[in-house]
Amino acid sequence: MTRETRLNLWFLGIFLVITLPGAVILFIKKLDPGASRMDTPDAVLMQLPYMAPVTAPPGTRWMVPPKTRQWLADLTQQKTGGPLASSVTEGPEWEPLISNDHLLQLMSHRRGGQKSEIDSLLLWTDRFTPTAQQMKFRIGVPGQSQTFEGNVTSVEEVSIPPDVRKELVQLGFDHPPSRVLWIEAAAPDSEAGPWERITLEWAGAQRLFKDSVDFRNDDVQPAPTTRHE
């Protein structure tokens, strides 16, 4: 074997090592019937899942992924024995009750015994692992300084199912969390009016976490009944 042949073989081997992973990715993408044409640029996303980070292009429409909604409805039924809360009246639509930064979602708001209320919350991030003892929970009225102290009674990590994470990625949420935090909290019934603000906070390792969800008590409706396909 001549020196030139050996050099050519070395070049061919290096070329295959560099290009083979990309070729495999392109081949897998070609097998996806829902993928866009490879000779056209990717479309600009004008809608994103509602819990995606808020660093989105102007005019983005927040939408509810169907598999995610069904998973949340099943999870809420399992945890509370009741339906997933919605900000619209019963019907075919469902609107999440979520904070402005798309992190803290109200899943269930219900009355407890002895003039108390119980709130179930979901934190859409896997960056934090606080305990119930580290958290502070308050209820109040938007625009008013008076608040009522409550207690976080439990915090549980819940893994997001693979098919739900895949749906979120396909809809433009590039790096959805692998798990979420299911939080149960209780507080005295404020009876302060139709509007309510629930606030959750704790001192993290690097910064204070504080987030709120505003809603009308008479607007919190059970989500429409969903069925498995």
N, C-alpha and C positions, 0 to 999 in steps of 0.2 A: 504494500500500500504506500503510495507516494505521500509526501508531506502535504501537497495540495489537497489530496483526497481527505486526509485526516483533518485538515483545517475546515474543509467543507462540511464534514460530518459533525465537528464540534459546533460550527455555526448553526447547522440544522437542529442539533439538540437544544442549544440555547434558545433558538427561535421558538421551538415547540413548547419549552418550559414557560416562556413568557406569554405566548399567545393562547395556549390551551385553556386556561381558566376563563378568559373572555369568550372563547368559542363555545364553551360549555354553557355559560350564562346566556349567550345569544340563542343557543339551541333550545334551552329550557323556555326562554321567553317566546320563541317561535311556536312552541307547543301550546301556549296559553291562548285559548280562543278569544278571550276578552282583551287581549293586549292590543295596543294601537299598532298601526303600520310602522315598520322599522325605517321606512324611507321618508317619514314625516316627523316633524318635531312634536314633542309632548305638548299636550294641551295645557293652557294655563288654568290652574285650579281656581274656580270661583266659589266653591263651597267646601267646607271642612266639617268633620264631626264636631259636635258642640263642645266637647271637653278638650279639644286641641288647644295648644298654647295660643295666647292672644296676639302673638307676633305674626299676624296674617295680613295679606294685601288689603288695601282699602276696598270696600264693597263686598267683602267675603260674606257669603250666606252660611249661617250655621245650620247644620242639618242633623237629623236623628237617624243613625244607622239601624236598620231593622233587626239584625242579629244582636246588636248591643242592647237595644231596647228589650228584646225578649229575654235576654240573660238578666238584665236588671230587674225586670218584672218577676222572673222566677226567684231571683235572689231575695228580693224584698218579701215575697210571699213566704219564702223559707225562713227568713229571719224574724219577721214581724207577725206573720199570719194574716196579713192584709195586703191590699194592692199598692202598687207604686204610685206616689203622689204626682199630680200633674197640675200645671198652672192654668189649664183651660178646662172648661166643663166637659162632661162625658161626650164622647164622639169619636170619630176616626182619627183625630189628631192627638198628639201628645207633646207637651212642652216641658222641658226640664226646669226645675227650680235650682239655679246654679249661680255661684258668685260671679262678679264681673271679670275675675281673672281665670275663670273656667276651671277652678280647682276643687271647690267645695260644693257638693250637691246635696240638697235635701231630698231624702228618699221616702220618708214617712213622717207625718206630723199627726199625733193623736193625743187624746186626753187620757190621763192616768187617774188614779184614785186620789181623793182628798185635795181637789183643786190643783192638780199638777198636770204638766204636759210632758210627753215623751217624744223626742226627735231622733230619727235615724239619719245619719249623714254618711256620705261617701267622699273620700279624699282621693282625687284622681292623680296621684303621684306615688312613686316608689322611692323617693329621695329621703323620706322621713320615717322614723320608727319610734314615735313618742309613746309613752305609756299613758294610761288613763289618769294616773296621779299627776303627771306633768301638765295636763291640759286644763284650761279654764273655759267654762261654757257660760254664756250670758244670753239673756233675752231682753229685748227692749223695743223701742219704737224708733224708726228712722227719723233723724233730726232732733231727737230728744236725748238728753244726757242721762236720764234715769234708766238704770238697768236692774235686772233681777239675777242674782247669782244662781247658777245651777251646778250640776255635777256630771262629769263624764263617767259613766258607769262601766263601759267596756270598750276596748279597741281590739279589732281582729284583722289580721292580714287575710285578704282574699285574692287568690290567683285569678287572673283574667284568662278565660279559656282560649286555646290556640286559634280556634275559628273566629272568635271575636277580635283578637289582636290582628289576625290576617285581614279581616274586614276593615278595621280602622286604618291599617297601612294602605290598603287598596284605595281607600277614600281620601288619602292625602295626609294622614297623621303619621309622619315618618317614624317616630320613635315612641309609640304608646308605652305606658308603664307595664311591667310584667305582673304587677299586683296593685291592689288598691287597699285603702284602710276603711273598714266598716266601723263606724263609731256610734255608740248608743249614749244618749244624754238625757237627763231629766231636770226639770226646773219647775218652780211654782208657777201657776197660771197667772200671768200678769194682768189679764182682763183690761188691757190698756187701750183697746180699740181694734179696728179691723187690721191695721198694718202691724207687722211684727218684723223684727230683725234678730236673727240668731247669730252669735259671734263665737268663734272658736279661736283660741290662741294658746301658745306655749313658747317658752324660751328654748330655742334650738342651740346647737353648738356654736353657730356663727351669727345667727340673727334671730330676732323675734318674729315668729310666724303668727299672723293674725288675718282672719278672713271672715266674711259675713255674707249671709244670704237674706235678702228682703223679700217679703211676700205678703199677700193679703190672706188673712185667715179664712175668709169666705171664698177665696179663689182656689184654695188647695183642694183639689178634687181627686178621687181615684182615677187612675189612668184607665182608658178603655180596655176592655177585656181582650187579651191577645191569645192567639191559638198557634200551636206548633203546626208547621206545614207537613 
